[in-house]
């Protein structure tokens, strides 16, 4: 199981976002034994969606990551940068959800 989770994260790092999303959607993130790793996986999925231009899905996954571990999300450099980028490119996403999330994370555009 761990290999599958690492594989999805690796696809994000390599810029293969479609493959990352496909792999991640086949996984049960909640089955991961560690909340920190669950949150990191969700952040990777959000990054993949953002890279593919699906900002709405990226925000939805970030909100899910927040419910999994607000602390892990708040202190993740990847998540903080992603929220900054999404704030700058707000079209097509739920502005209120994004702004609220950015406020809870203390992230400014």
N, C-alpha and C positions, 0 to 999 in steps of 0.2 A: 504494500500500500504506500509506504513512504516514497518509493521510487516513482510512482505515478504522480505524487504531489510535487516532487522535485522536478520531474519532467515537464510538468505544466509551467512551473516557474522558470525553468530554463528556456522554454519556448518564448516566453515574454522577453527575457534578456537577449535572446537572439533575434528579436524583432519579428518572430513568426506568430503574429497575433491571432490569426485565424486558427492555427493549430493549437495555440495556447487556450483559446476559448473553447474549442471543441474538446480538448483534454480535460479542462477544468469543469465543463458542464457534465462530463461523465463521472466526476468524482463526487463523493459525499463529504464535503468539507467538514461537516459536523462530526464525522467519524474520526477525524484526526485526534490523537490523544492529548494534544497540548493546545490550549486556547491561543497562545502566542503564534503558533504555527498556522492555526486556522485563520487568524487575522492576517498574517503575512500572505497566505494564499489568496484571501479575498482582495487584498491590496494589489497583488499581481494580476488578478482577474480584472479589477477596475482599470489598471494601467493598460491592459490589452484592449479593453473596450474603448478607452480614450484614444489609443493609438489608431484604432479602426474608425474613429470618428463618431462612435456611439456614446456621446457624452451623457445622455439620459441613463443608459445602462451603467456607465461608470459611476455616476452619483448614487444610483440605487445600490450598487455593490459596496460602495464606501459606507453608505448608511447601515448596511448589513454588518460590515466590519466593525462599525462603531458599537452596534449592539452586542457583538461578540467580545470586543475588548476596546473600550474607549481609550484606555491608557496606551495600549499598543498602537492604535491608529494615530493618536495625538503625537506620539514621539517618533513615528516613522518618517524618515526624511523623504522617502518615496511618496507617501500619502500626502505629506504637507506640500510637496512640490506639485503633485497632481492637482490638489485643491486650488493652488495658486493659478495653475494653467487653466483649469476649468472656470475659475472666476473671471479670467481675462477673456475667455471665449464662451460667453454665456448662452448664445443663441441655441435654441433647441433643447434646453434643459430646464428643469423646474428651478427657477431662480431662488425662490424662497427656501427650498430644502438645502440648496448649495450654500446660500449665505448663512443659514442657521448652522450648518455643519462647520463652515469656516469659522464662525464665531466661537463655537464650542471647542474647536481645535486651536483657537487664537492665531489664525492664519489670515493675513491680509493680502489682497491682490497687489 
